[in-house]
Amino acid sequence: MYVNYGFVTERNRMARRTRQEALETRSRILDAAERVFHEKGVANGSLEEIAATWQLEKCFEPAMDRALAAERRARWHQAVERSRGWATS
């Protein structure tokens, strides 16, 4: 099974806008590894735990107001309903 922990692999090339962003990401991953190894020891820490710790640091907070997002979502659903049946098989 393939699990994506956010690391750059052949199967998953995360786009980096700048070298600085890549260095910041590397630094955050190393910080996560340091925390896991400090808590569990180097022999007992795992890549999965490091990835989970790193993922916890990444939190998405929407910039758009909830009411505006709800309004736009409702308009999107209306547009989808209006477009049903346009495509022909």
C-alpha positions as CSV (number, residue, x, y, z in Angstrom):
1,M,0.0,0.0,0.0
2,Y,1.3,3.4,-0.9
3,V,1.0,6.1,1.8
4,N,1.8,9.7,1.1
5,Y,3.3,11.5,4.1
6,G,3.9,14.6,2.1
7,F,7.5,13.8,1.2
8,V,8.6,14.3,-2.4
9,T,8.8,10.9,-4.2
10,E,8.7,9.8,-7.8
11,R,4.9,9.2,-7.4
12,N,4.3,12.5,-5.7
13,R,6.1,15.6,-6.8
14,M,5.0,18.5,-4.5
15,A,5.4,21.8,-6.3
16,R,7.7,24.1,-4.4
17,R,7.5,27.8,-5.4
18,T,10.9,28.7,-4.0
19,R,14.0,27.1,-2.6
20,Q,13.3,28.9,0.7
21,E,10.0,27.0,1.0
22,A,11.8,23.8,0.4
23,L,14.3,24.6,3.1
24,E,11.5,25.6,5.5
25,T,9.7,22.3,4.8
26,R,12.9,20.4,5.4
27,S,13.4,22.2,8.7
28,R,9.9,21.5,9.9
29,I,10.3,17.8,9.1
30,L,13.6,17.7,11.0
31,D,12.0,19.4,13.9
32,A,9.2,16.8,13.9
33,A,11.8,14.0,13.8
34,E,13.7,15.6,16.7
35,R,10.5,15.8,18.8
36,V,9.6,12.1,18.1
37,F,13.1,10.9,18.9
38,H,13.2,13.0,22.0
39,E,9.9,11.4,23.2
40,K,10.5,7.8,22.1
41,G,14.2,7.5,21.4
42,V,15.9,7.1,18.1
43,A,15.4,3.3,18.1
44,N,11.7,3.5,18.9
45,G,10.6,6.4,16.7
46,S,9.2,5.6,13.3
47,L,8.7,7.4,10.0
48,E,5.0,7.2,10.4
49,E,5.2,9.0,13.8
50,I,7.4,11.7,12.3
51,A,5.0,12.2,9.4
52,A,2.0,12.4,11.8
53,T,3.8,14.9,14.0
54,W,4.7,17.0,10.9
55,Q,1.2,16.8,9.6
56,L,-0.2,18.1,12.9
57,E,1.8,21.2,12.3
58,K,0.0,21.8,9.0
59,C,-3.4,23.3,9.8
60,F,-5.6,24.8,7.1
61,E,-7.6,27.8,8.3
62,P,-9.9,29.1,5.6
63,A,-9.5,32.8,4.9
64,M,-13.0,33.2,3.5
65,D,-15.9,34.0,5.9
66,R,-18.1,31.0,6.5
67,A,-21.3,32.9,5.4
68,L,-19.6,33.9,2.1
69,A,-18.4,30.3,1.6
70,A,-21.9,28.9,2.2
71,E,-23.4,31.4,-0.2
72,R,-20.9,30.5,-2.9
73,R,-21.4,26.8,-2.3
74,A,-25.1,27.2,-2.7
75,R,-24.7,29.1,-5.9
76,W,-22.3,26.4,-7.2
77,H,-24.9,23.7,-6.4
78,Q,-27.6,25.8,-8.3
79,A,-25.3,26.0,-11.3
80,V,-24.7,22.3,-11.2
81,E,-28.4,21.6,-11.1
82,R,-29.0,23.9,-14.0
83,S,-26.4,22.2,-16.1
84,R,-27.7,18.7,-15.5
85,G,-28.7,17.1,-18.8
86,W,-26.6,19.4,-21.0
87,A,-24.1,16.7,-21.9
88,T,-25.2,14.1,-24.4
89,S,-24.0,10.5,-24.4
